[in-house]
Amino acid sequence: MTCEIREICGDWALSINFLHETVTIYFNSLQNAKNVKHIIETDKSVPNCATVCDMVEVVRCKDCKFFRRESMCYCGEFGGIVTEKDFCSRGERKDENEQTHGC
């Protein structure tokens, strides 16, 4: 199996050549196309052998128990000015009975 990346109208196409057909996947960034191409070429399309990534749940600041609001919004645990839509992997979700503070 071979893969080829090409630019099409400002987007990126990854053509994957199987034995008797070609499948094309479109991406909005070259890096995303390169990542998928690397995974396909590394794993050689063996079922159940996909490259594993280390994923971590993120918590939006507005849902985090460390979120504080005084004159501005900030993180009470790790410091720094934040917005409600910011997030990090170290945040901890508020309990359901804790109040949500908006900015």
N, C-alpha and C positions, 0 to 999 in steps of 0.2 A: 504494500500500500504506500502510495506517495501523496504528499500534500504540497500545495502551492498557494502562496499568498500573493494577491494582486490588489491594486487600488482601483476602485470603481466609483467615480463621481464623489470623491472625498471620503468615502467609506472604504472598508477593507473586506475582501472576500477571501475565504479559505476554501479552496477546492480540494476535496478528499477523493482520491481515485481508488475505488474498490476494483474488484476483478472485472465486472462488466458494466459499471456505471460510475458516475461522478456525482458527489453530493457537495453543494456549496452552502457555506454558512457565512452570513454577513455580520460584520463587527463595526462599531463606531470608533475603534482605536486599533492602531497597528499592534500595540503591546498585547491586547486581548487576543488578537489573531495568532500572534507568536506563541502565547501561552498555551492555547488549545492545540496548535500544531506540535509543540514540544510534547504535550501529554500524549497525543495520538502516536507520535513517532517513538516515544519512549516505551509506552505500554504495548505497542504493536497490535492494538485493538484486540487484546486477549480479554474475553469476558471476565468480569469480576476482579480485574487486576488494575483498576484505575488508580492513578496517583492520588494519594490521600493528602488533603491539606488540613492544617491544624486550625479549626474554626473555634471562635470564642463568641459567646453571646455578648452583644453590646447593650448598654442601658442608656436611653436618652436622659439628659440631665434633668428634664422636667419630671421624670419618673424615678429619679435616684434619691435615696435617703440622705445623701450628702449635699444636695442642692439647697442653697440658701439665697434669700433675697433680702437685701437691706436697701441701700441706695442704688445697687446694681445686683445682678445675678452673679453668684460665684460658687465655687466648689469648696465646701467646708472641710473636706478631707484632704484633697490633693492640691488645693489652692488654684488661683487663677480665675479670671473673669470668663464666664460662660454664657451661652444663651440656652433657652429651653430646648432647642433642636440639636445642640451639641451632644456628643456621646463619647464614651470611652469603655474600654474592656474591664476597667477596675471598679466601675460603679456597682452599687447594689440596689436592687429594686426596692421601692418603698413598700411597706405593708399596706394592705387595702384600707386600713383605718387611719393612716397618716394623711395629713392635709397636703394638697398640691399647691405650691406657691408659684404664681405666674409672674412674668416680667413684662 
